[in-house]
Amino acid sequence: MSLIEIRDLSVTIGPARPGTKAPEIPILKHIGLSVEQGEVLGLVGESGCGKTMTVLSVMGLLPRGGRITGGSISFMDRDLAALSQGEMGKIRGRHISMIFQEPMTSLNPLMTIGEQLREILTRHEGLTGAANKEKCLRLLRAVNIPETEKIYDCAPFRLSGGMRQRVMIAMALSCEPELIIADEPTTALDVTTQAQILDLFKEIRGRTRSSFIFVTHDLGVIAEIADRTAVLYAGYVVEECSAASLFEKPLHPYTDGLMRSRMGRRHSNRKQLYSIPGVVPVPGNMPPGCPFAPRCAHAAERCRREVPPLEEIEKGHGVRCWRQVP
């Protein structure tokens, strides 16, 4: 049985202010995903494809005007989509944690690292005093932060980007949650620090039973850490399969384009880097039929009329396309 299963999830964004006449705009359309115990699911796609909105739906943190209009999010026998904010507050941090893309905007600049860690442990585990501090220091050591006593008393602005991200990971681990969501946790970091953070994730995975949803636009990260991958485009899951299958045999033209757009490892390769023509359509102004059709070299007339269903082409490999890559 899956730890978390998202079925037919649809999300819209309505007017930011009540009383305005702006229409609701579909953002996610019939998303279906699942994560098994101990598994890493990678979500990949260009900016604006719906990756972050998907995980914010799981966390119950949709932006103002955001609303789940269909489907369910089943987690430990509870439908998260049907819970109140108060009920979700008991799950966030304790059973599901999230690591955000930019730690400086996620950490409270007016509180020390220790104060922010202590608050989580007090709220969810009832730890206070010396026991609370000891666990905080243990968490900081677990994410390879040196001089933990010193860092414990530091304000976030005194730490480097890599250190702040390690603190965010320590916070996510604090209550040993069943599911950890990482939303592009390496994007704002330099290449060396990115590699260190990915190594840390792999180390954490090896010593815990937590499952992960790893959001990224970097296919190299997917190859490094994910077991399965879902490719999102314009609010749809367009391909879902094992990470190995994604690299060996991408079937959707969009996935194939992402693969061809990767930078090669050889410096001697002087060919011009491939770029998918066009841009991701703006929500509320989607083309008819398959949303990728205007950018697709394989599009036929049917593609411009009908949205294809997500079908299992091979065992464990689903594709939303009328004409897969030859």
DOFIRO-473665 format. One record per residue (C-alpha): residue number from 0; residue in three letters; x, y, z. Coordinates in pm, 1 decimal, padded with zeros to 6 digits. Example, Ala and Ser with C-alpha at 12.3 -4.5 7.8 and 13.67 -1.06 7.14 Angstrom:
<rec num="0" residu="ALA" px="01230.0" py="-00450.0" pz="00780.0"/>
<rec num="1" residu="SER" px="01367.0" py="-00106.0" pz="00714.0"/>
END
This chain:
<rec num="0" residu="MET" px="00000.0" py="00000.0" pz="00000.0"/>
<rec num="1" residu="SER" px="00129.0" py="00348.1" pz="-00091.5"/>
<rec num="2" residu="LEU" px="00229.6" py="00587.1" pz="00185.0"/>
<rec num="3" residu="ILE" px="00066.3" py="00869.7" pz="-00009.3"/>
<rec num="4" residu="GLU" px="-00160.0" py="00846.3" pz="-00312.1"/>
<rec num="5" residu="ILE" px="-00283.2" py="01144.8" pz="-00510.5"/>
<rec num="6" residu="ARG" px="-00586.8" py="01060.5" pz="-00721.7"/>
<rec num="7" residu="ASP" px="-00729.7" py="01281.9" pz="-00996.9"/>
<rec num="8" residu="LEU" px="-00619.1" py="01602.6" pz="-00820.4"/>
<rec num="9" residu="SER" px="-00737.0" py="01929.0" pz="-00977.6"/>
<rec num="10" residu="VAL" px="-00655.1" py="02276.5" pz="-00843.4"/>
<rec num="11" residu="THR" px="-00773.2" py="02620.6" pz="-00950.3"/>
<rec num="12" residu="ILE" px="-00662.2" py="02972.7" pz="-00862.3"/>
<rec num="13" residu="GLY" px="-00946.9" py="03219.4" pz="-00821.1"/>
<rec num="14" residu="PRO" px="-00963.6" py="03589.6" pz="-00743.8"/>
<rec num="15" residu="ALA" px="-00707.8" py="03698.5" pz="-00482.2"/>
<rec num="16" residu="ARG" px="-00971.0" py="03931.0" pz="-00330.9"/>
<rec num="17" residu="PRO" px="-01324.9" py="03819.2" pz="-00252.9"/>
<rec num="18" residu="GLY" px="-01593.1" py="03993.3" pz="-00454.4"/>
<rec num="19" residu="THR" px="-01393.0" py="04038.6" pz="-00772.7"/>
<rec num="20" residu="LYS" px="-01524.6" py="03889.0" pz="-01095.9"/>
<rec num="21" residu="ALA" px="-01201.7" py="03731.9" pz="-01221.0"/>
<rec num="22" residu="PRO" px="-01262.1" py="03371.3" pz="-01332.9"/>
<rec num="23" residu="GLU" px="-01106.1" py="03067.6" pz="-01168.3"/>
<rec num="24" residu="ILE" px="-00801.4" py="02943.0" pz="-01359.5"/>
<rec num="25" residu="PRO" px="-00716.5" py="02570.4" pz="-01372.7"/>
<rec num="26" residu="ILE" px="-00361.3" py="02509.5" pz="-01249.4"/>
<rec num="27" residu="LEU" px="-00345.5" py="02132.0" pz="-01194.3"/>
<rec num="28" residu="LYS" px="-00553.3" py="01887.5" pz="-01399.1"/>
<rec num="29" residu="HIS" px="-00624.0" py="01532.8" pz="-01287.8"/>
<rec num="30" residu="ILE" px="-00287.8" py="01470.2" pz="-01122.3"/>
<rec num="31" residu="GLY" px="-00231.6" py="01110.5" pz="-01016.3"/>
<rec num="32" residu="LEU" px="00082.2" py="01014.0" pz="-00821.2"/>
<rec num="33" residu="SER" px="00184.7" py="00772.8" pz="-00547.1"/>
<rec num="34" residu="VAL" px="00487.3" py="00721.5" pz="-00323.2"/>
<rec num="35" residu="GLU" px="00576.5" py="00395.5" pz="-00152.3"/>
<rec num="36" residu="GLN" px="00744.9" py="00361.0" pz="00186.8"/>
<rec num="37" residu="GLY" px="01114.0" py="00451.6" pz="00155.5"/>
<rec num="38" residu="GLU" px="01079.9" py="00558.7" pz="-00209.1"/>
<rec num="39" residu="VAL" px="01202.7" py="00879.0" pz="-00375.8"/>
<rec num="40" residu="LEU" px="00965.0" py="01024.3" pz="-00635.6"/>
<rec num="41" residu="GLY" px="01110.7" py="01297.6" pz="-00854.9"/>
<rec num="42" residu="LEU" px="00889.2" py="01569.2" pz="-01005.0"/>
<rec num="43" residu="VAL" px="01051.2" py="01733.2" pz="-01305.7"/>
<rec num="44" residu="GLY" px="00954.1" py="01996.5" pz="-01561.6"/>
<rec num="45" residu="GLU" px="01011.1" py="02358.4" pz="-01661.5"/>
<rec num="46" residu="SER" px="00910.0" py="02648.0" pz="-01438.8"/>
<rec num="47" residu="GLY" px="00533.5" py="02696.4" pz="-01444.9"/>
<rec num="48" residu="CYS" px="00448.4" py="02330.3" pz="-01508.5"/>
<rec num="49" residu="GLY" px="00282.1" py="02271.9" pz="-01169.8"/>
<rec num="50" residu="LYS" px="00552.8" py="02098.3" pz="-00963.7"/>
<rec num="51" residu="THR" px="00545.8" py="02332.9" pz="-00665.2"/>
<rec num="52" residu="MET" px="00166.0" py="02368.4" pz="-00675.9"/>
<rec num="53" residu="THR" px="00138.3" py="01989.7" pz="-00651.6"/>
<rec num="54" residu="VAL" px="00345.0" py="01967.2" pz="-00333.5"/>
<rec num="55" residu="LEU" px="00178.0" py="02276.3" pz="-00183.0"/>
<rec num="56" residu="SER" px="-00152.8" py="02094.4" pz="-00231.3"/>
<rec num="57" residu="VAL" px="-00014.7" py="01802.9" pz="-00029.9"/>
<rec num="58" residu="MET" px="00100.8" py="02040.0" pz="00245.0"/>
<rec num="59" residu="GLY" px="-00226.3" py="02232.5" pz="00252.5"/>
<rec num="60" residu="LEU" px="-00035.4" py="02552.6" pz="00173.5"/>
<rec num="61" residu="LEU" px="-00197.0" py="02667.7" pz="-00150.4"/>
<rec num="62" residu="PRO" px="-00162.8" py="03042.8" pz="-00211.6"/>
<rec num="63" residu="ARG" px="-00454.5" py="03278.6" pz="-00156.9"/>
<rec num="64" residu="GLY" px="-00727.9" py="03196.6" pz="-00405.3"/>
<rec num="65" residu="GLY" px="-00597.5" py="02842.1" pz="-00453.4"/>
<rec num="66" residu="ARG" px="-00856.9" py="02567.9" pz="-00415.7"/>
<rec num="67" residu="ILE" px="-00867.2" py="02193.2" pz="-00463.6"/>
<rec num="68" residu="THR" px="-01162.2" py="02135.6" pz="-00696.4"/>
<rec num="69" residu="GLY" px="-01138.8" py="01760.8" pz="-00742.9"/>
<rec num="70" residu="GLY" px="-00964.0" py="01443.4" pz="-00641.1"/>
<rec num="71" residu="SER" px="-00811.2" py="01324.4" pz="-00315.5"/>
<rec num="72" residu="ILE" px="-00474.8" py="01305.4" pz="-00136.7"/>
<rec num="73" residu="SER" px="-00468.3" py="00988.6" pz="00072.4"/>
<rec num="74" residu="PHE" px="-00197.7" py="00983.1" pz="00342.0"/>
<rec num="75" residu="MET" px="-00196.2" py="00728.5" pz="00624.5"/>
<rec num="76" residu="ASP" px="-00566.2" py="00654.0" pz="00566.1"/>
<rec num="77" residu="ARG" px="-00667.0" py="01023.3" pz="00573.8"/>
<rec num="78" residu="ASP" px="-00771.7" py="01246.5" pz="00284.9"/>
<rec num="79" residu="LEU" px="-00553.8" py="01556.0" pz="00329.0"/>
<rec num="80" residu="ALA" px="-00766.6" py="01749.0" pz="00078.9"/>
<rec num="81" residu="ALA" px="-01064.2" py="01722.6" pz="00315.1"/>
<rec num="82" residu="LEU" px="-00886.3" py="01836.0" pz="00634.8"/>
<rec num="83" residu="SER" px="-00917.8" py="02177.8" pz="00797.4"/>
<rec num="84" residu="GLN" px="-00611.2" py="02399.9" pz="00843.4"/>
<rec num="85" residu="GLY" px="-00612.0" py="02311.1" pz="01213.8"/>
<rec num="86" residu="GLU" px="-00603.1" py="01939.3" pz="01136.9"/>
<rec num="87" residu="MET" px="-00332.8" py="01991.2" pz="00873.6"/>
<rec num="88" residu="GLY" px="-00128.2" py="02183.9" pz="01128.6"/>
<rec num="89" residu="LYS" px="-00097.3" py="01866.4" pz="01335.2"/>
<rec num="90" residu="ILE" px="00034.1" py="01674.0" pz="01033.7"/>
<rec num="91" residu="ARG" px="00273.8" py="01935.4" pz="00891.1"/>
<rec num="92" residu="GLY" px="00614.1" py="01902.0" pz="01052.6"/>
<rec num="93" residu="ARG" px="00519.4" py="01589.3" pz="01245.7"/>
<rec num="94" residu="HIS" px="00427.0" py="01348.8" pz="00964.5"/>
<rec num="95" residu="ILE" px="00503.4" py="01550.5" pz="00648.7"/>
<rec num="96" residu="SER" px="00789.2" py="01801.7" pz="00631.1"/>
<rec num="97" residu="MET" px="00888.5" py="02034.7" pz="00350.8"/>
<rec num="98" residu="ILE" px="01227.3" py="02179.7" pz="00257.9"/>
<rec num="99" residu="PHE" px="01183.7" py="02497.0" pz="00054.7"/>
<rec num="100" residu="GLN" px="01392.6" py="02625.8" pz="-00233.6"/>
<rec num="101" residu="GLU" px="01527.0" py="02937.7" pz="-00061.5"/>
<rec num="102" residu="PRO" px="01606.8" py="02879.9" pz="00307.5"/>
<rec num="103" residu="MET" px="01665.4" py="03248.4" pz="00383.6"/>
<rec num="104" residu="THR" px="01299.4" py="03327.3" pz="00317.6"/>
<rec num="105" residu="SER" px="01185.8" py="03017.2" pz="00508.4"/>
<rec num="106" residu="LEU" px="01384.1" py="03075.0" pz="00827.1"/>
<rec num="107" residu="ASN" px="01269.3" py="03344.1" pz="01070.5"/>
<rec num="108" residu="PRO" px="01540.2" py="03616.9" pz="01061.2"/>
<rec num="109" residu="LEU" px="01446.8" py="03732.2" pz="01414.0"/>
<rec num="110" residu="MET" px="01502.2" py="03392.9" pz="01580.0"/>
<rec num="111" residu="THR" px="01822.0" py="03196.2" pz="01630.9"/>
<rec num="112" residu="ILE" px="01862.3" py="02853.5" pz="01471.9"/>
<rec num="113" residu="GLY" px="01821.5" py="02693.7" pz="01813.9"/>
<rec num="114" residu="GLU" px="01498.4" py="02879.2" pz="01887.0"/>
<rec num="115" residu="GLN" px="01345.8" py="02766.1" pz="01558.9"/>
<rec num="116" residu="LEU" px="01444.4" py="02402.5" pz="01610.9"/>
<rec num="117" residu="ARG" px="01325.1" py="02410.6" pz="01973.5"/>
<rec num="118" residu="GLU" px="00984.6" py="02542.6" pz="01868.9"/>
<rec num="119" residu="ILE" px="00923.0" py="02242.7" pz="01639.3"/>
<rec num="120" residu="LEU" px="01021.6" py="01988.1" pz="01904.4"/>
<rec num="121" residu="THR" px="00814.7" py="02158.7" pz="02174.1"/>
<rec num="122" residu="ARG" px="00505.6" py="02176.2" pz="01956.3"/>
<rec num="123" residu="HIS" px="00510.1" py="01827.1" pz="01811.0"/>
<rec num="124" residu="GLU" px="00697.8" py="01619.7" pz="02070.5"/>
<rec num="125" residu="GLY" px="00652.0" py="01817.1" pz="02392.0"/>
<rec num="126" residu="LEU" px="01028.5" py="01830.5" pz="02451.5"/>
<rec num="127" residu="THR" px="01154.8" py="02112.3" pz="02673.7"/>
<rec num="128" residu="GLY" px="01468.5" py="02215.5" pz="02857.6"/>
<rec num="129" residu="ALA" px="01793.1" py="02019.6" pz="02830.4"/>
<rec num="130" residu="ALA" px="01631.8" py="01728.5" pz="02642.9"/>
<rec num="131" residu="ASN" px="01507.4" py="01967.3" pz="02376.4"/>
<rec num="132" residu="LYS" px="01847.1" py="02131.9" pz="02330.7"/>
<rec num="133" residu="GLU" px="02029.4" py="01798.5" pz="02319.5"/>
<rec num="134" residu="LYS" px="01804.8" py="01676.1" pz="02039.0"/>
<rec num="135" residu="CYS" px="01852.9" py="02006.3" pz="01850.9"/>
<rec num="136" residu="LEU" px="02230.7" py="01965.6" pz="01867.4"/>
<rec num="137" residu="ARG" px="02201.9" py="01602.8" pz="01763.7"/>
<rec num="138" residu="LEU" px="01996.2" py="01705.1" pz="01459.0"/>
<rec num="139" residu="LEU" px="02252.7" py="01967.2" pz="01357.8"/>
<rec num="140" residu="ARG" px="02530.9" py="01708.5" pz="01387.6"/>
<rec num="141" residu="ALA" px="02323.3" py="01464.7" pz="01178.3"/>
<rec num="142" residu="VAL" px="02329.4" py="01705.7" pz="00882.8"/>
<rec num="143" residu="ASN" px="02707.3" py="01754.1" pz="00914.8"/>
<rec num="144" residu="ILE" px="02702.9" py="02103.9" pz="01062.0"/>
<rec num="145" residu="PRO" px="03029.5" py="02180.6" pz="01245.7"/>
<rec num="146" residu="GLU" px="03050.7" py="02377.1" pz="01572.8"/>
<rec num="147" residu="THR" px="02689.4" py="02292.4" pz="01654.2"/>
<rec num="148" residu="GLU" px="02684.5" py="02487.9" pz="01982.5"/>
<rec num="149" residu="LYS" px="02790.3" py="02800.9" pz="01797.1"/>
<rec num="150" residu="ILE" px="02544.5" py="02749.8" pz="01509.7"/>
<rec num="151" residu="TYR" px="02265.6" py="02677.7" pz="01759.1"/>
<rec num="152" residu="ASP" px="02295.0" py="03037.0" pz="01887.6"/>
<rec num="153" residu="CYS" px="02340.9" py="03197.6" pz="01542.3"/>
<rec num="154" residu="ALA" px="02089.4" py="03406.5" pz="01351.2"/>
<rec num="155" residu="PRO" px="02017.9" py="03273.3" pz="00997.7"/>
<rec num="156" residu="PHE" px="02182.4" py="03570.1" pz="00820.7"/>
<rec num="157" residu="ARG" px="02518.4" py="03472.4" pz="00968.6"/>
<rec num="158" residu="LEU" px="02518.2" py="03138.4" pz="00785.1"/>
<rec num="159" residu="SER" px="02605.3" py="03056.8" pz="00425.1"/>
<rec num="160" residu="GLY" px="02338.6" py="02933.8" pz="00183.6"/>
<rec num="161" residu="GLY" px="02458.8" py="02575.4" pz="00217.1"/>
<rec num="162" residu="MET" px="02454.1" py="02594.6" pz="00597.2"/>
<rec num="163" residu="ARG" px="02102.6" py="02741.1" pz="00596.7"/>
<rec num="164" residu="GLN" px="01983.6" py="02457.7" pz="00372.5"/>
<rec num="165" residu="ARG" px="02137.3" py="02205.2" pz="00613.0"/>
<rec num="166" residu="VAL" px="01944.8" py="02371.5" pz="00895.0"/>
<rec num="167" residu="MET" px="01622.7" py="02339.5" pz="00691.9"/>
<rec num="168" residu="ILE" px="01696.5" py="01970.4" pz="00641.4"/>
<rec num="169" residu="ALA" px="01757.7" py="01928.8" pz="01015.4"/>
<rec num="170" residu="MET" px="01419.5" py="02091.4" pz="01081.9"/>
<rec num="171" residu="ALA" px="01251.3" py="01860.8" pz="00832.1"/>
<rec num="172" residu="LEU" px="01405.5" py="01557.8" pz="01005.1"/>
<rec num="173" residu="SER" px="01332.8" py="01675.8" pz="01359.0"/>
<rec num="174" residu="CYS" px="01015.5" py="01471.5" pz="01414.9"/>
<rec num="175" residu="GLU" px="01118.8" py="01179.2" pz="01191.7"/>
<rec num="176" residu="PRO" px="00833.3" py="01233.7" pz="00943.5"/>
<rec num="177" residu="GLU" px="00706.8" py="00960.7" pz="00715.8"/>
<rec num="178" residu="LEU" px="00723.9" py="01192.7" pz="00411.6"/>
<rec num="179" residu="ILE" px="00975.0" py="01466.8" pz="00330.1"/>
<rec num="180" residu="ILE" px="00907.8" py="01704.1" pz="00039.8"/>
<rec num="181" residu="ALA" px="01208.6" py="01885.4" pz="-00104.8"/>
<rec num="182" residu="ASP" px="01118.9" py="02172.3" pz="-00340.5"/>
<rec num="183" residu="GLU" px="01428.9" py="02242.7" pz="-00551.9"/>
<rec num="184" residu="PRO" px="01653.7" py="02238.9" pz="-00243.0"/>
<rec num="185" residu="THR" px="01978.8" py="02276.2" pz="-00439.6"/>
<rec num="186" residu="THR" px="01879.0" py="02542.4" pz="-00694.8"/>
<rec num="187" residu="ALA" px="02016.7" py="02845.5" pz="-00506.6"/>
<rec num="188" residu="LEU" px="02348.1" py="02675.8" pz="-00421.0"/>
<rec num="189" residu="ASP" px="02682.9" py="02656.8" pz="-00599.6"/>
<rec num="190" residu="VAL" px="02778.1" py="02332.9" pz="-00772.0"/>
<rec num="191" residu="THR" px="03005.6" py="02203.9" pz="-00494.0"/>
<rec num="192" residu="THR" px="02746.7" py="02269.7" pz="-00224.3"/>
<rec num="193" residu="GLN" px="02475.0" py="02111.8" pz="-00441.2"/>
<rec num="194" residu="ALA" px="02678.2" py="01790.6" pz="-00454.2"/>
<rec num="195" residu="GLN" px="02724.8" py="01796.4" pz="-00074.9"/>
<rec num="196" residu="ILE" px="02351.3" py="01846.4" pz="-00014.7"/>
<rec num="197" residu="LEU" px="02262.3" py="01561.4" pz="-00253.2"/>
<rec num="198" residu="ASP" px="02510.3" py="01336.5" pz="-00073.1"/>
<rec num="199" residu="LEU" px="02342.9" py="01436.6" pz="00253.4"/>
<rec num="200" residu="PHE" px="01999.3" py="01341.1" pz="00116.6"/>
<rec num="201" residu="LYS" px="02133.1" py="01001.2" pz="00011.4"/>
<rec num="202" residu="GLU" px="02288.7" py="00953.5" pz="00354.9"/>
<rec num="203" residu="ILE" px="01959.0" py="01046.4" pz="00525.6"/>
<rec num="204" residu="ARG" px="01770.0" py="00809.0" pz="00302.3"/>
<rec num="205" residu="GLY" px="02004.1" py="00528.0" pz="00399.2"/>
<rec num="206" residu="ARG" px="01947.6" py="00570.9" pz="00772.0"/>
<rec num="207" residu="THR" px="01574.7" py="00655.9" pz="00784.8"/>
<rec num="208" residu="ARG" px="01254.8" py="00500.1" pz="00652.8"/>
<rec num="209" residu="SER" px="01120.7" py="00832.3" pz="00525.4"/>
<rec num="210" residu="SER" px="00982.1" py="00866.2" pz="00173.0"/>
<rec num="211" residu="PHE" px="01070.7" py="01167.8" pz="-00041.0"/>
<rec num="212" residu="ILE" px="00907.6" py="01380.2" pz="-00309.1"/>
<rec num="213" residu="PHE" px="01194.4" py="01563.6" pz="-00477.1"/>
<rec num="214" residu="VAL" px="01099.0" py="01860.6" pz="-00695.7"/>
<rec num="215" residu="THR" px="01358.1" py="01975.2" pz="-00947.4"/>
<rec num="216" residu="HIS" px="01409.3" py="02103.9" pz="-01300.0"/>
<rec num="217" residu="ASP" px="01751.5" py="01935.8" pz="-01310.5"/>
<rec num="218" residu="LEU" px="01752.6" py="01591.9" pz="-01473.4"/>
<rec num="219" residu="GLY" px="02098.8" py="01529.7" pz="-01329.1"/>
<rec num="220" residu="VAL" px="01948.1" py="01545.9" pz="-00980.1"/>
<rec num="221" residu="ILE" px="01676.8" py="01299.3" pz="-01086.9"/>
<rec num="222" residu="ALA" px="01943.0" py="01055.9" pz="-01209.2"/>
<rec num="223" residu="GLU" px="02128.7" py="01095.9" pz="-00881.0"/>
<rec num="224" residu="ILE" px="01851.7" py="01043.3" pz="-00628.8"/>
<rec num="225" residu="ALA" px="01509.3" py="00937.5" pz="-00766.5"/>
<rec num="226" residu="ASP" px="01359.6" py="00587.4" pz="-00789.9"/>
<rec num="227" residu="ARG" px="01061.5" py="00696.2" pz="-01000.0"/>
<rec num="228" residu="THR" px="00991.3" py="01015.0" pz="-01190.1"/>
<rec num="229" residu="ALA" px="00683.5" py="01208.7" pz="-01295.2"/>
<rec num="230" residu="VAL" px="00724.5" py="01467.6" pz="-01571.7"/>
<rec num="231" residu="LEU" px="00479.5" py="01758.9" pz="-01543.1"/>
<rec num="232" residu="TYR" px="00377.4" py="01995.8" pz="-01820.6"/>
<rec num="233" residu="ALA" px="00112.0" py="02269.8" pz="-01804.9"/>
<rec num="234" residu="GLY" px="-00052.4" py="02115.0" pz="-01497.7"/>
<rec num="235" residu="TYR" px="-00063.2" py="01757.3" pz="-01632.3"/>
<rec num="236" residu="VAL" px="00150.2" py="01452.5" pz="-01558.8"/>
<rec num="237" residu="VAL" px="00269.0" py="01370.9" pz="-01911.8"/>
<rec num="238" residu="GLU" px="00501.4" py="01080.3" pz="-01829.6"/>
<rec num="239" residu="GLU" px="00560.7" py="00862.3" pz="-01524.1"/>
<rec num="240" residu="CYS" px="00806.5" py="00575.7" pz="-01492.2"/>
<rec num="241" residu="SER" px="01119.9" py="00457.3" pz="-01315.0"/>
<rec num="242" residu="ALA" px="01414.0" py="00697.2" pz="-01329.7"/>
<rec num="243" residu="ALA" px="01609.5" py="00435.7" pz="-01525.2"/>
<rec num="244" residu="SER" px="01333.9" py="00407.1" pz="-01789.2"/>
<rec num="245" residu="LEU" px="01314.1" py="00784.4" pz="-01819.9"/>
<rec num="246" residu="PHE" px="01678.5" py="00806.7" pz="-01923.6"/>
<rec num="247" residu="GLU" px="01683.4" py="00489.6" pz="-02131.1"/>
<rec num="248" residu="LYS" px="01358.8" py="00539.0" pz="-02323.4"/>
<rec num="249" residu="PRO" px="01168.8" py="00867.8" pz="-02283.4"/>
<rec num="250" residu="LEU" px="00839.1" py="00829.6" pz="-02470.3"/>
<rec num="251" residu="HIS" px="00674.4" py="01171.3" pz="-02446.1"/>
<rec num="252" residu="PRO" px="00807.1" py="01434.3" pz="-02690.3"/>
<rec num="253" residu="TYR" px="00837.6" py="01684.1" pz="-02403.2"/>
<rec num="254" residu="THR" px="01051.5" py="01444.1" pz="-02196.1"/>
<rec num="255" residu="ASP" px="01261.2" py="01370.3" pz="-02503.9"/>
<rec num="256" residu="GLY" px="01311.3" py="01745.0" pz="-02550.5"/>
<rec num="257" residu="LEU" px="01422.1" py="01786.5" pz="-02188.7"/>
<rec num="258" residu="MET" px="01671.0" py="01503.8" pz="-02232.7"/>
<rec num="259" residu="ARG" px="01813.3" py="01655.6" pz="-02549.9"/>
<rec num="260" residu="SER" px="01843.7" py="01994.7" pz="-02378.7"/>
<rec num="261" residu="ARG" px="02089.0" py="01865.8" pz="-02118.7"/>
<rec num="262" residu="MET" px="02446.2" py="01991.7" pz="-02123.0"/>
<rec num="263" residu="GLY" px="02688.0" py="01719.3" pz="-02231.4"/>
<rec num="264" residu="ARG" px="02980.7" py="01619.1" pz="-02013.3"/>
<rec num="265" residu="ARG" px="03242.3" py="01645.3" pz="-02287.3"/>
<rec num="266" residu="HIS" px="03406.8" py="01985.1" pz="-02331.1"/>
<rec num="267" residu="SER" px="03494.5" py="01886.2" pz="-02689.4"/>
<rec num="268" residu="ASN" px="03124.9" py="01881.4" pz="-02784.9"/>
<rec num="269" residu="ARG" px="03080.0" py="02212.5" pz="-02967.4"/>
<rec num="270" residu="LYS" px="02736.4" py="02150.2" pz="-03111.6"/>
<rec num="271" residu="GLN" px="02472.2" py="02408.3" pz="-03027.7"/>
<rec num="272" residu="LEU" px="02269.3" py="02302.9" pz="-02724.0"/>
<rec num="273" residu="TYR" px="01918.0" py="02190.0" pz="-02818.4"/>
<rec num="274" residu="SER" px="01629.7" py="02405.4" pz="-02697.6"/>
<rec num="275" residu="ILE" px="01259.7" py="02313.0" pz="-02702.4"/>
<rec num="276" residu="PRO" px="01087.7" py="02575.2" pz="-02921.8"/>
<rec num="277" residu="GLY" px="00824.7" py="02799.2" pz="-02765.2"/>
<rec num="278" residu="VAL" px="00731.1" py="02841.3" pz="-02398.8"/>
<rec num="279" residu="VAL" px="00504.0" py="02678.2" pz="-02140.9"/>
<rec num="280" residu="PRO" px="00147.6" py="02811.1" pz="-02196.3"/>
<rec num="281" residu="VAL" px="00012.8" py="03054.3" pz="-01940.5"/>
<rec num="282" residu="PRO" px="-00261.6" py="02915.0" pz="-01710.3"/>
<rec num="283" residu="GLY" px="-00596.4" py="03043.9" pz="-01832.0"/>
<rec num="284" residu="ASN" px="-00472.6" py="03067.1" pz="-02189.4"/>
<rec num="285" residu="MET" px="-00417.8" py="02702.3" pz="-02278.5"/>
<rec num="286" residu="PRO" px="-00428.4" py="02585.5" pz="-02641.0"/>
<rec num="287" residu="PRO" px="-00701.8" py="02336.6" pz="-02735.4"/>
<rec num="288" residu="GLY" px="-00609.8" py="01969.9" pz="-02720.9"/>
<rec num="289" residu="CYS" px="-00271.1" py="01862.1" pz="-02590.0"/>
<rec num="290" residu="PRO" px="-00103.8" py="02162.9" pz="-02424.0"/>
<rec num="291" residu="PHE" px="00234.6" py="02059.6" pz="-02568.4"/>
<rec num="292" residu="ALA" px="00107.2" py="02038.7" pz="-02927.5"/>
<rec num="293" residu="PRO" px="00219.2" py="02393.5" pz="-03030.1"/>
<rec num="294" residu="ARG" px="00579.1" py="02303.0" pz="-02936.9"/>
<rec num="295" residu="CYS" px="00576.1" py="01940.9" pz="-03055.9"/>
<rec num="296" residu="ALA" px="00742.1" py="01821.4" pz="-03377.8"/>
<rec num="297" residu="HIS" px="00522.7" py="01507.7" pz="-03374.6"/>
<rec num="298" residu="ALA" px="00184.7" py="01681.0" pz="-03331.6"/>
<rec num="299" residu="ALA" px="-00100.2" py="01572.1" pz="-03558.5"/>
<rec num="300" residu="GLU" px="-00448.9" py="01715.7" pz="-03606.5"/>
<rec num="301" residu="ARG" px="-00591.6" py="01500.3" pz="-03326.7"/>
<rec num="302" residu="CYS" px="-00330.8" py="01641.1" pz="-03086.0"/>
<rec num="303" residu="ARG" px="-00468.3" py="01991.2" pz="-03146.2"/>
<rec num="304" residu="ARG" px="-00826.2" py="01881.3" pz="-03072.1"/>
<rec num="305" residu="GLU" px="-00814.9" py="01630.2" pz="-02785.8"/>
<rec num="306" residu="VAL" px="-00619.5" py="01604.0" pz="-02459.1"/>
<rec num="307" residu="PRO" px="-00476.4" py="01250.1" pz="-02446.9"/>
<rec num="308" residu="PRO" px="-00527.4" py="01033.4" pz="-02137.5"/>
<rec num="309" residu="LEU" px="-00237.1" py="00905.0" pz="-01927.6"/>
<rec num="310" residu="GLU" px="-00201.4" py="00543.8" pz="-02045.8"/>
<rec num="311" residu="GLU" px="00036.1" py="00268.9" pz="-01939.5"/>
<rec num="312" residu="ILE" px="00234.4" py="00195.2" pz="-02255.5"/>
<rec num="313" residu="GLU" px="00468.9" py="-00048.4" pz="-02083.4"/>
<rec num="314" residu="LYS" px="00454.7" py="-00197.0" pz="-01733.2"/>
<rec num="315" residu="GLY" px="00509.8" py="00090.1" pz="-01489.7"/>
<rec num="316" residu="HIS" px="00553.3" py="00343.7" pz="-01771.8"/>
<rec num="317" residu="GLY" px="00262.9" py="00582.1" pz="-01831.4"/>
<rec num="318" residu="VAL" px="00249.4" py="00844.7" pz="-02106.9"/>
<rec num="319" residu="ARG" px="-00005.5" py="01116.9" pz="-02193.5"/>
<rec num="320" residu="CYS" px="00042.4" py="01136.1" pz="-02570.5"/>
<rec num="321" residu="TRP" px="-00133.7" py="01031.9" pz="-02891.7"/>
<rec num="322" residu="ARG" px="00196.6" py="00994.4" pz="-03075.2"/>
<rec num="323" residu="GLN" px="00495.1" py="00884.7" pz="-02863.9"/>
<rec num="324" residu="VAL" px="00853.7" py="00952.9" pz="-02966.3"/>
<rec num="325" residu="PRO" px="00948.3" py="00700.1" pz="-03240.0"/>
END
